[in-house]
Amino acid sequence: MHVAKDLAQVDLNLLHTFRAVVTSGGVGLAARQLRRSQPAVSARLRQLEAHLGVALFERAGRGLVLSVAGRAIADEVGRIVDSLQGVLDRLRAASEEPTGVLRIGALPTVSAYVLAPLMAGFLASFAGTEIDLKVGLAVEQLAHLRRGQLDLVASVGAAPRADLEVIELGRAVPLAAFPARSALKKRARIGLDDLRAHALVGFGKIGDPFFDAVWDFLEEHDLRGNVRLTAPNIQTMQQLVLHGAGIAILPGYTIQTPGLAALPVEGLALSQPIWLAVRPSSRGVPLVERFLAALEGIHSNR
């Protein structure tokens, strides 16, 4: 193999691709994260191996594992990519006024019910800024954040590891939502007998910690049979409740629809953090700092 004689002969995108494959656990997952085809990612790996003169991966069944050489350089490549991202973040911080595009990834409900007022106010205050909002699940968005493709990520549930700064925005607690005209509004909380006396609108088990815990609660108390309708998203559940389809147990922060009332559910103890994650290297970037300052201002006024 031809071995590259100096760094100028190595495309840094190849190192970025190598790291994505290592951290994601496979070529297919890395291809989705990088928004490239699987053959394109494989071709980049072969190109990097040709430049370095070593095989970085070995076949293991139908997948790939790091070779001895691959394991030896994986951590170093990670540090190189992180260091370069830090340089880029500091260059972005050179501007005194916040301009450009702030890239935010968020869980759909967090973007709609938690971040929307903040984003609207931020855009109104800084005419030279834009926000590129990506909605999706935290695990994929945190990978984009660590690679420098996002500036901030907001979600619900277990917070990310210590390599990111995490700011808690609130708590997701379960509340029973029902039409405000209902006599249930006079109660202090919704009891099990109240749930048994009404049809329920459910979300089912979907691999989401919040809704899976709610589903377990319904099964534990023999309420599964009261779920007359399962819905694909929270907005649909709220509309079904408004139209009289039943009671829905939802994260409290999402219950902001006019015409809905909500009360705690007796015996259902569940609380998850709503959080915002930022790379430490992004601290000092005007766009990020102004957004976080606006966020802090909102929370201090609550």
Secondary structure, 3 states (H helix, E strand, C coil): CCCCCCHHHCCHHHHHHHHHHHHHCCHHHHHHHHCCCHHHHHHHHHHHHHHHCCCCEEEECCEEEECHHHHHHHHHHHHHHHHHHHHHHHHHCCCCCCCEEEEEEECHHHHHHHHHHHHHHHHHHCCCEEEEEEECCHHHHHHHHHCCCCCEEEEECCCCCCCCEEEEEEEECEEEEEECCCHHHHCCCECHHHHHCCCEEECCCCCCHHHHHHHHHHHHCCCHHHEEEECCCHHHHHHHHHCCCCEEEEEHHHCCCCCEEEEEECCCCCCEEEEEEECHHHCCCHHHHHHHHHHHHHHHCC
